[in-house]
Amino acid sequence: MSINLKKVPNTPGVYKFFSNHEIIYIGKAKNLKKRVSSYFGKSHKDRKTSQIKFLTDKVETFTTKNEVEALLLEQMLIKENKPKFNILLRDDKTYPYIYFSSDHDFPGVYLKRTKKAVDRNYFGPFVSSEAVKKSIKEIQKIYKVRNCSDTTFANRTRPCIEYQMKRCSAPCVNHIKKVDYFEDITGAKSFISSSDTKTIQRLTKDIDAAVTKLDFEKAAEIRDRLNRLNLLKEEQSVVTLASNVDIFSVHAELTYLGVSIIVVRNGKIRGTKTHLIKQVHFENIEDVYQSAIVNFYDQQTDIPKKILCTNSLENNKLLEDMFSTKHQKKVKIIHSPNKSIRPIFNLCRLNAKQVIKNHISKEDKYTFAMQELSNYLGIENIKKIEGYDVSHFSGDNAVASCVVFSEQGPQKKNYRLFNIPAELSGNDIGSLEHVLERRIKYYADPGLKPDVILIDGGKNQLNFVNTIINKSDHHDIKVISIVKGSKRVRATETIISEDGIIELDKYSKAFLILQEIRDESHRFAIRAQRNKKRKKISQSELDSIKGIGEILKKRLLTKFKSIKNIKSADIKELMTVEGINEKIAKEILDKFIND
């Protein structure tokens, strides 16, 4: 590696990691020396750090005056170079605005995209084009501003369908005076830039002014406009208190990141945006928030005074200083929403999770869990796991279950049940030996052989199963055990192998899949044991009665539903069953009376 770590300065800045002359990762740091050195220490917290260390053959550092400059430079370099270990959230599309063509005698309202500096005829930018289209429809409903092209406007000889739908005042055929139309344009601009409450107050004053002037036609027109606005308010999701705030949420699951952004202006949701980043190498959640926020406001001028993040960030001040430095705006980064904004705050968090759920498949979930478990166990590639459990009731009716999980999840068609001989009932170790000696014969088929066997038990059971496996031709199978924790509280279990305790993160997918396999093997065994017990009870009480065969037993159970009901029946009731005569009915009663 062509760098001397001792020469890296203890200052804020940006660092680049290279592999074969290609930039693979760019990061920022408050202290370059500490951060860069952390990648090349002996212990590594995550897979990304290990991969970067393994691939890096050159490091470059750039000193900045402060951490804010480092953050801005980092994001600029990431956008330019797109390193594979970094996340680039925003694409390079232009932003959508609401645009009024004020250079025309009768201006129109349109959706327009631009990255250039905008003037007072542009309103936005909006999060999405759908949000712009929705706002334009609202403007047309309330203020009847045209949306047609200038060419269409110039060639109209009669009003179009927009006029008939009361969404345009038909200035193309002089159905409205120029001065009145410009009043509507002014009102439309004010409607976009202010709250509904202020718009309603303004329209109410206009009605009063028109009435004072005895212009009742004008007052009626404004009243209709006010009614349309009130109808729109009922259709929209509105925050109780008029507020301007942007909400960001980041959610990580498997190898995916979901990012959700909701923009609220004047108490209304102006728009939403989500990002799904696939095959993400581990990334600190706070770094993702910083990247999302810096990039989202890169070209924006409409920046609220408050930004809500659904996760708590350690360094709010860094982002707040960034807004002061780059945008000359005083912005507060907060994490606790007030009561009025909480529903939208929760919606943003839900959207970040949902964007992953919409794309993630069941196979992704189990494939990732198997890969993660492979890393923990030091096995190259786990494709199949078998889980075993023994169930009995006070030593009776013992059964053992074998459940099979693959990268596609539970393979229920491959589940197996084993009846345990009576002499082994209550002997869990002996039962496991009996089951594995039967099951192991099938491992000659590569399609049936597991990579891992999971048992529910302590060290004694583990050692015993390991002995059986090691004596076989399949000693490459890894045997692990899940040991119940204190007071059997969930997530306090310990995973052990012949090498000792396996340190698994209790929230990792690897740990969760082992819990799922254990629970499934237990469920399958319990259900089989109960069915066996129920069947034994039914058989033992009816099969011992002289004259009762399979057909009569079936008819009795069909008629009376249960042994309990048969016991409580009298001779006449029993004789209503086809094939049951008085002699057999007495045999049944004598049997149950004697018992």
Stockholm file with secondary structure:
# STOCKHOLM 1.0

chainA/1-595         MSINLKKVPNTPGVYKFFSNHEIIYIGKAKNLKKRVSSYFGKSHKDRKTSQIKFLTDKVETFTTKNEVEALLLEQMLIKENKPKFNILLRDDKTYPYIYFSSDHDFPGVYLKRTKKAVDRNYFGPFVSSEAVKKSIKEIQKIYKVRNCSDTTFANRTRPCIEYQMKRCSAPCVNHIKKVDYFEDITGAKSFISSSDTKTIQRLTKDIDAAVTKLDFEKAAEIRDRLNRLNLLKEEQSVVTLASNVDIFSVHAELTYLGVSIIVVRNGKIRGTKTHLIKQVHFENIEDVYQSAIVNFYDQQTDIPKKILCTNSLENNKLLEDMFSTKHQKKVKIIHSPNKSIRPIFNLCRLNAKQVIKNHISKEDKYTFAMQELSNYLGIENIKKIEGYDVSHFSGDNAVASCVVFSEQGPQKKNYRLFNIPAELSGNDIGSLEHVLERRIKYYADPGLKPDVILIDGGKNQLNFVNTIINKSDHHDIKVISIVKGSKRVRATETIISEDGIIELDKYSKAFLILQEIRDESHRFAIRAQRNKKRKKISQSELDSIKGIGEILKKRLLTKFKSIKNIKSADIKELMTVEGINEKIAKEILDKFIND
#=GR chainA/1-595 SS CCCCGGGSCSSCEEEEEEETTEEEEEEEESSHHHHHHHTTSSCCSSHHHHHHHHHCCEEEEEECSSHHHHHHHHHHHHHHHCCTTSCCCCCSCCEEEEEECTTSSSCCEEEEEESSCCCTTEECCCSCHHHHHHHHHHHHHHHCCCCSCHHHHHHCSSCCHHHHTTSCCCGGGTSSCHHHHHHHHHHHHHHHHSCHHHHHHHHHHHHHHHHHTTCHHHHHHHHHHHHHHHHHHHHSCBCSSCCCEEEEEEEEETTEEEEEEEEEETTEEEEEEEEEECSCCCCCHHHHHHHHHHHHTSSCCCCCSEEEESSCCSCHHHHHHHIIIIICCCCEEESCCCTTTHHHHHHHHHHHHHHHHTTCCHHHHHHHHHHHHHHHHTCSCCCEEEEEEEEEETTEEEEEEEEEEETTEECGGGCEEEECCGGGTTCHHHHHHHHHHHHGGGGGSTTTCCSEEEEESCHHHHHHHHHHHHHTTCTTSEEEEEECCGGGCTTCCEEEETTEEECCCTTSHHHHHHHHHHHHHHHHHHHHHHHHHHHHHHHHHHTTSTTCCHHHHHHHHHHHSSHHHHHTCCHHHHTTSTTCCHHHHHHHHHHHHHC
#=GC SS_cons         CCCCGGGSCSSCEEEEEEETTEEEEEEEESSHHHHHHHTTSSCCSSHHHHHHHHHCCEEEEEECSSHHHHHHHHHHHHHHHCCTTSCCCCCSCCEEEEEECTTSSSCCEEEEEESSCCCTTEECCCSCHHHHHHHHHHHHHHHCCCCSCHHHHHHCSSCCHHHHTTSCCCGGGTSSCHHHHHHHHHHHHHHHHSCHHHHHHHHHHHHHHHHHTTCHHHHHHHHHHHHHHHHHHHHSCBCSSCCCEEEEEEEEETTEEEEEEEEEETTEEEEEEEEEECSCCCCCHHHHHHHHHHHHTSSCCCCCSEEEESSCCSCHHHHHHHIIIIICCCCEEESCCCTTTHHHHHHHHHHHHHHHHTTCCHHHHHHHHHHHHHHHHTCSCCCEEEEEEEEEETTEEEEEEEEEEETTEECGGGCEEEECCGGGTTCHHHHHHHHHHHHGGGGGSTTTCCSEEEEESCHHHHHHHHHHHHHTTCTTSEEEEEECCGGGCTTCCEEEETTEEECCCTTSHHHHHHHHHHHHHHHHHHHHHHHHHHHHHHHHHHTTSTTCCHHHHHHHHHHHSSHHHHHTCCHHHHTTSTTCCHHHHHHHHHHHHHC
//
